[in-house]
Amino acid sequence: MRRLIEGVRDVIVYPDVLHKSRNRGFTFVEFETHGDATMARRRLVGTGLHLGGLPLAIDWAVLEPELDDDTERKFSKADKLAR
């Protein structure tokens, strides 16, 4: 991705659950700024580019809200008890 577009901060690839050497079929690309992400999207949408043999599809990720420390501890404690 860094060779294709500017402003890439991080690329996160998750492995397939059954085939660890394969990608799940999606990747998260984090940009330095929202403007960098917007420009990358404009440049890449509709190009017909393929990655890993699959056509490139671009969408915005929805971030999960961050929890305060007390709420995080409650969820962590409940998760440990559920195991």
N, C-alpha and C positions, 0 to 999 in steps of 0.2 A: 504494500500500500504506500509505503514511504516513497517508492520510486514513481508512483503514479500521481500523487497529490502532496501538497504542502501542509504543514501544521499538524501532522500526526504526532500525538503524545504517546499513545499506547495502542497496541492491537491485542485483543483478547480472543483466543480461539479455544473452544471447548471440545474435548474429544467425544466421539460417539460412545454411548454406554456399552454397547456390545463389541464394537471394533475400535479399540483404543488408538489405533494408528490412523483412524479417519476422523474428520471434522464432523460435528453434528449437523452441518449444513448452514451454519450462520457464524458470524464473527462480529465482535463489537470493536469499533474503531473510535478511540477517544482523541479529540482534537484540542489544540492549545486554546482556541477561542471558538465561540459560536459562529463567528464570521468565517473561520477556516472550514468548519463543518458545512456551512451553507454553500461556500464556493466549491468544495469537493463534491457535494451532491449535485450541484448544477453541472459540473464538468463531467461527471460519470453517468448520470441518468441518461438513458437512451443511446448509449454508445455501442451496445451489443457486446460489451466486454464479458468474457467468461473467466471465472476463477475456479480452478480445480475441476474443470469440465462442466461447471454449472453456470447458467446465465446470472450476471450480477443483478441483484435487487437491493435497493437502498430504501431504508425507512428510519425514522427517528426512534430511538429507544425511550421508553418511559422509565424514569428513575423511581426507585422505591423511596419513600420518605425516610429520612434518618431519624432514629429513635434517640431520645435522651438517655442518659446513663441509667436512671432508675428503671425505665421501661425495658431497656436492653437486658438488665439483670433479671427482671421478672420473666422475660421470655426465655432467657438462658436457663434459669432455674426450672421452669416448667418443662422445657425440652429435656433436661437431665432426668427429671422425675418420670417422664413418659417412657423413657428407655427402660 
